[in-house]
Amino acid sequence: MAIVLAAGQGKRMKSKLYKVLHPVCGKPMVSHVLDAVKEAQSERTVVIVGHGAELVKSRLGDAAEFALQEKQLGTGHAVQQAEALLGQEDGVTIVICGDTPLVQASTLRSMLELHEASGAAATIMSASFDNPAGYGRIIRGEDGTVQRIVEHKDCSAEELLVREINTGTYCFDNRKLFQALSRVTNQNAQGEYYLTDVIGLLKEAGEVVQGYCTEDIAEAIGVNDRVALAEAERHMRERLNRKHLLNGVSIIDPANTYIEASVQIGADTVIYPGTVLRGATVIGEDCVIGPSSELTNAVVHNGATIKYSVVTDSEIGEVSSVGPYAYLRPGSKLGRGCKIGDFVELKNAQLDDGAKVSHLSYVGDAKVGKDVNIGCGAITVNYDGFNKSVTEIGDGAFIGSNVNLIAPVKVGDGAYVVAGTTVTKDVPEGDMAIARERQVNKPGYAEKIRARAKAKKERAGQ
């Protein structure tokens, strides 16, 4: 079981967004915590909500159960709100803050193993800091068990030398937790009920309290302001990049590569600097991504190349190339071996195998067949100010430079549309379409135009 404390407002964030919903590598920090406790085999998780409760519930959905802390009266009071749901359960309960996104499931499992093996009533996750100023110190006895937690302001000179601090993550015998909470009082300067008081009550009752010191001090980071949020983001990004590196992905400059938690990347793919990979992006093997590319919810198949481009909610087929400076908007789908070149924009366009749009074109709301070539400056005119219409181009068709295809329109298989043509009606299979006025040259007329323009300018200056 697990209880996640997420009721605080987070005023120091100075944000309209509720604190635990601030993202770390693309995922709300509280979701990182839920994932960790779930991976640590928590069968039931209760999130204590307060400020912004409805928004938190809507974001987390069925990932947890919820209990409301209407008034924020301390950490002990927050945990008590879960009693109606968990109070009668036997077993071990993890208590963890929703603003600690860097806690790892492996650490929680190790803490639980120590807790169960030693028969402890409570186990505290601790960390050892070179500069522990401001943190509560873990004071251990000669047998290594925890004797007490002392807040920094209450430490003696000797206790101030202790570097082991309380991270605020615990596991408890569930029944003993709630029994002790019933005896916690708010007789303190803040008038609040502290969860740390449970440790003292358990020790008074002769119970064993253990401490598990994490090796990764980043797990102790609690995000209370934007400075800590940026620090958590940096640590999480380093972890994620390291995971991909160990899985066979080449990241040329990890410090300048931004990969969100949900992204998947295949082996032997190379990621160049300045690349941002977001959301449900899935990249296959042997791809080259970047430099300076941004992919959001993109599916990229094996062997594809993307450079200096933006791809959103789109799919790129095997050994296709995109960029430089291309923009694939939602609904775009490339088949195998397609080429999307510089300053090309696609929107809701499906291109079959081998299709090419090499430069300076817009293809929107279109179905493009196999081996079609779309020339420079070609545009599918898909919007009339009221409705979006579809352009269909058959297999092997050729669309010349500077062509306007006024949708809805169909160009048949193997058809040829001559450069500079504006197509307003269907082009049958194998036909050639040309729609432009015959060129007329007027000898010597250029000088007459210049003279007329010069005279007009002189008159305007008088």
Residue pairs with C-beta under 8 A, 6 or more apart in sequence:
1 42
1 43
1 44
1 45
1 46
1 86
1 89
1 91
1 92
1 93
1 94
1 174
2 37
2 40
2 42
2 44
2 45
2 46
2 93
2 94
2 95
2 96
3 45
3 46
3 48
3 79
3 82
3 86
3 93
3 94
3 95
3 96
4 30
4 33
4 34
4 37
4 45
4 46
4 47
4 48
4 64
4 96
4 97
4 98
5 48
5 75
5 78
5 79
5 95
5 96
5 97
5 98
6 20
6 30
6 47
6 48
6 49
6 50
6 56
6 97
6 98
6 99
7 48
7 49
7 50
7 51
7 53
7 69
7 72
7 78
8 19
8 50
8 51
8 72
8 99
9 18
9 19
9 50
9 51
9 52
9 72
10 18
10 19
10 20
10 22
10 51
10 99
10 224
12 224
12 225
13 19
13 22
13 224
13 225
13 226
13 229
14 225
14 226
15 22
18 51
18 52
18 55
18 56
19 99
19 223
19 224
20 28
20 29
20 30
20 56
20 98
20 99
21 28
21 29
21 30
21 52
21 55
21 56
21 59
22 28
22 29
22 223
22 229
23 29
24 32
24 101
24 223
24 229
24 232
24 233
24 236
24 261
25 233
25 236
25 237
25 240
25 259
25 260
25 261
26 260
26 261
26 262
26 278
26 279
27 260
27 261
27 262
28 59
29 98
29 99
29 100
29 101
29 223
29 232
30 47
30 56
30 60
30 98
30 99
30 101
31 59
31 60
31 63
32 101
32 102
32 103
32 236
32 261
33 96
33 97
33 98
33 100
33 101
33 103
34 45
34 47
34 60
34 63
34 64
35 105
36 96
36 103
36 104
36 105
36 108
37 45
37 94
37 96
37 105
37 108
38 45
38 105
39 105
40 94
40 105
40 108
40 109
40 112
41 109
42 94
44 65
44 85
44 86
44 89
45 63
45 64
45 65
46 64
46 65
46 66
46 67
46 82
46 85
46 86
47 56
47 60
47 64
47 65
47 66
47 67
47 98
48 66
48 67
48 68
48 69
48 78
48 79
48 81
48 82
49 56
49 57
49 66
49 67
49 68
49 69
50 68
50 69
50 70
50 72
50 78
51 72
53 66
53 68
56 66
57 66
65 85
67 81
67 82
67 84
67 85
68 81
69 77
69 78
69 81
71 77
72 78
73 186
73 191
73 192
73 193
74 186
74 190
74 192
74 193
74 194
74 195
75 168
75 192
75 193
75 194
75 195
75 196
76 181
76 184
76 192
76 193
76 194
76 195
76 197
76 198
77 192
77 193
78 195
79 95
79 177
79 181
79 195
80 178
80 181
80 193
83 178
83 181
86 93
86 174
86 178
87 174
87 178
89 174
89 175
90 174
90 175
91 174
92 112
92 115
92 116
92 171
92 172
92 173
92 174
93 171
93 172
93 174
93 177
94 108
94 112
94 169
94 170
94 171
95 169
95 170
95 171
95 172
95 177
95 195
96 103
96 168
96 169
96 170
97 168
97 169
97 222
99 222
99 223
99 224
100 167
100 168
100 169
100 219
100 220
100 221
100 222
100 223
101 223
101 232
101 236
102 216
102 218
102 219
102 221
102 232
102 235
102 236
103 125
103 169
103 219
104 216
104 219
107 125
107 212
107 214
107 216
107 219
108 169
108 171
110 212
111 123
111 125
111 169
111 171
111 212
112 123
112 171
114 120
114 123
114 210
114 212
115 122
115 123
115 171
115 210
115 212
118 145
118 208
118 210
119 208
120 145
120 173
120 207
120 208
120 209
120 210
121 172
121 173
121 176
121 202
121 205
121 207
121 208
121 209
122 170
122 171
122 172
122 173
122 176
122 177
122 198
122 199
122 202
122 207
122 209
122 210
123 170
123 171
123 172
123 209
123 210
123 211
123 212
124 138
124 146
124 149
124 166
124 167
124 169
124 170
124 199
124 209
124 210
124 211
124 212
125 167
125 168
125 169
125 170
125 211
125 212
125 213
125 214
125 219
126 138
126 164
126 165
126 166
126 167
126 211
126 212
126 213
126 214
127 164
127 165
127 167
127 213
127 214
127 217
127 219
127 220
128 163
128 164
128 165
128 213
128 217
129 135
129 163
129 165
129 217
129 220
130 163
132 152
132 162
132 163
132 164
132 165
133 152
134 152
135 152
135 165
135 166
136 149
136 150
136 151
136 152
136 165
136 166
136 196
137 149
137 150
137 152
137 155
137 159
137 160
137 162
137 164
137 165
137 166
138 146
138 149
138 162
138 164
138 165
138 166
138 211
139 146
139 147
139 148
139 149
139 150
139 159
139 162
140 146
140 147
140 164
140 211
141 147
145 208
145 209
145 210
145 211
146 199
146 209
146 210
146 211
147 203
147 209
148 199
148 200
148 203
149 166
149 196
149 199
149 200
150 159
152 160
155 162
164 211
164 213
165 220
166 196
167 214
167 219
167 220
168 222
169 219
170 195
172 198
176 202
176 207
177 198
180 198
180 201
180 202
180 205
181 193
181 198
183 201
184 193
184 194
184 197
184 198
184 201
185 193
185 197
186 192
186 193
188 194
199 209
202 209
203 209
214 220
218 232
218 235
221 228
221 231
221 232
221 235
222 228
223 229
223 232
236 261
237 254
237 258
237 259
238 254
240 259
240 260
240 261
240 263
241 251
241 254
241 257
241 259
242 254
244 251
244 259
244 265
244 271
245 251
245 254
247 265
247 267
248 266
248 267
248 268
249 265
249 266
249 267
249 268
249 269
249 270
249 271
250 268
250 269
250 270
250 271
251 257
251 271
252 270
252 271
252 272
252 273
253 272
253 273
256 273
256 274
257 271
257 273
257 274
257 275
257 290
258 275
258 276
258 277
259 265
259 271
259 277
260 277
260 278
260 279
260 281
262 279
262 280
262 281
263 277
263 278
263 279
263 280
263 281
263 282
263 283
264 281
264 282
264 283
265 271
265 277
265 283
266 283
266 284
266 285
266 286
266 287
266 302
267 285
268 285
268 286
269 283
269 284
269 285
269 286
269 287
269 288
269 289
270 287
270 288
270 289
271 277
271 289
271 290
272 288
272 289
272 290
272 291
272 292
272 293
272 307
273 290
273 291
273 292
274 290
274 291
274 292
274 293
275 289
275 290
275 291
275 292
275 293
275 294
275 295
276 293
276 294
276 295
277 283
277 289
277 295
278 294
278 295
278 296
278 297
279 296
279 297
280 297
281 295
281 296
281 297
281 298
281 299
281 300
282 298
282 299
282 300
283 289
283 295
283 298
283 300
284 300
284 301
284 302
284 303
284 304
284 318
285 302
285 303
286 302
286 303
287 300
287 302
287 303
287 304
287 305
287 306
288 304
288 305
288 306
288 307
289 295
289 300
289 305
289 306
290 306
290 307
290 308
291 307
291 308
292 307
292 308
293 306
293 307
293 308
293 309
293 310
293 311
293 323
294 309
294 310
294 311
295 306
295 310
295 311
295 312
296 311
296 312
296 313
297 312
297 313
298 311
298 312
298 313
298 314
298 315
298 316
298 328
299 314
299 315
299 316
300 306
300 311
300 315
300 316
301 315
301 316
301 317
301 318
301 320
301 336
302 318
302 319
303 318
303 319
304 316
304 317
304 318
304 319
304 320
304 321
304 322
305 320
305 321
305 322
305 323
306 316
306 321
306 322
306 323
307 322
307 323
307 324
308 323
308 324
308 325
309 322
309 323
309 324
309 325
309 326
309 327
309 328
310 326
310 327
310 328
311 322
311 328
311 332
312 328
312 329
312 330
313 329
313 330
313 331
314 328
314 329
314 330
314 331
314 332
314 333
314 334
314 346
315 332
315 333
315 334
316 322
316 328
316 334
316 338
317 333
317 334
317 335
317 336
317 337
317 338
317 353
318 336
318 337
319 336
319 337
320 334
320 335
320 336
320 337
320 338
320 339
320 340
321 338
321 339
321 340
322 328
322 334
322 340
323 340
323 341
323 342
324 342
325 342
325 343
326 340
326 341
326 342
326 343
326 344
326 345
326 346
327 344
327 345
327 346
328 340
328 345
328 346
329 345
329 346
329 347
329 348
329 364
330 347
330 348
331 347
331 348
331 349
332 346
332 347
332 348
332 349
332 350
332 351
333 349
333 350
333 351
334 340
334 351
334 355
335 351
335 352
335 353
335 354
335 355
335 370
336 353
336 354
337 353
337 354
338 351
338 353
338 354
338 355
338 356
339 355
339 356
339 357
339 358
340 346
340 357
341 356
341 357
341 358
341 359
342 358
342 359
342 360
343 359
343 360
344 357
344 358
344 359
344 360
344 361
344 362
344 363
345 361
345 362
345 363
345 364
346 357
346 362
346 363
346 364
347 362
347 363
347 364
347 365
348 364
348 365
348 366
349 363
349 364
349 365
349 366
349 367
349 368
349 380
350 366
350 367
350 368
351 357
351 363
351 368
351 372
352 368
352 369
352 370
352 372
352 395
353 370
353 371
354 370
354 371
354 372
355 368
355 369
355 370
355 371
355 372
355 373
355 374
356 372
356 373
356 374
357 363
357 374
357 378
358 373
358 374
358 375
358 376
359 376
360 376
360 377
361 374
361 375
361 376
361 377
361 378
361 379
362 378
362 379
362 380
363 374
363 378
363 379
363 380
363 391
364 380
364 382
364 383
364 388
365 380
365 382
365 388
365 389
365 390
365 391
365 407
366 380
366 382
366 390
366 391
366 392
366 393
366 407
367 390
367 391
367 392
367 393
368 374
368 393
369 393
369 394
369 395
369 396
369 397
369 413
370 395
370 396
371 395
371 396
372 393
372 394
372 395
372 396
372 397
372 398
372 399
373 397
373 398
373 399
374 393
374 399
375 398
375 399
375 400
375 401
375 402
375 403
375 419
376 401
376 402
377 401
377 402
377 403
378 399
378 400
378 401
378 402
378 403
378 404
378 405
379 403
379 404
379 405
380 391
380 405
380 407
381 404
381 405
381 406
381 407
382 388
382 389
382 390
382 391
382 407
383 389
389 407
389 408
390 407
390 408
391 405
391 407
391 408
391 409
391 410
391 411
392 409
392 410
392 411
393 399
393 405
393 410
393 411
394 410
394 411
394 412
394 413
394 414
394 415
394 429
395 413
395 414
396 413
396 414
397 411
397 412
397 413
397 414
397 415
397 416
397 417
398 415
398 416
398 417
399 405
399 411
399 417
400 416
400 417
400 418
400 419
400 420
400 421
401 419
401 420
402 419
402 420
403 417
403 418
403 419
403 420
403 421
403 422
403 423
404 421
404 422
404 423
405 411
405 417
405 423
406 422
406 423
406 424
409 423
409 424
409 425
409 426
409 427
410 426
410 427
411 417
411 423
411 426
411 427
411 433
412 426
412 427
412 428
412 429
412 430
412 431
413 429
413 430
414 429
414 430
415 427
415 428
415 429
415 430
415 431
415 432
415 433
416 431
416 432
416 433
417 423
417 427
417 432
417 433
417 434
418 432
418 433
418 434
418 436
420 436
421 433
421 434
421 435
421 436
422 435
422 436
423 433
423 435
424 435
427 433
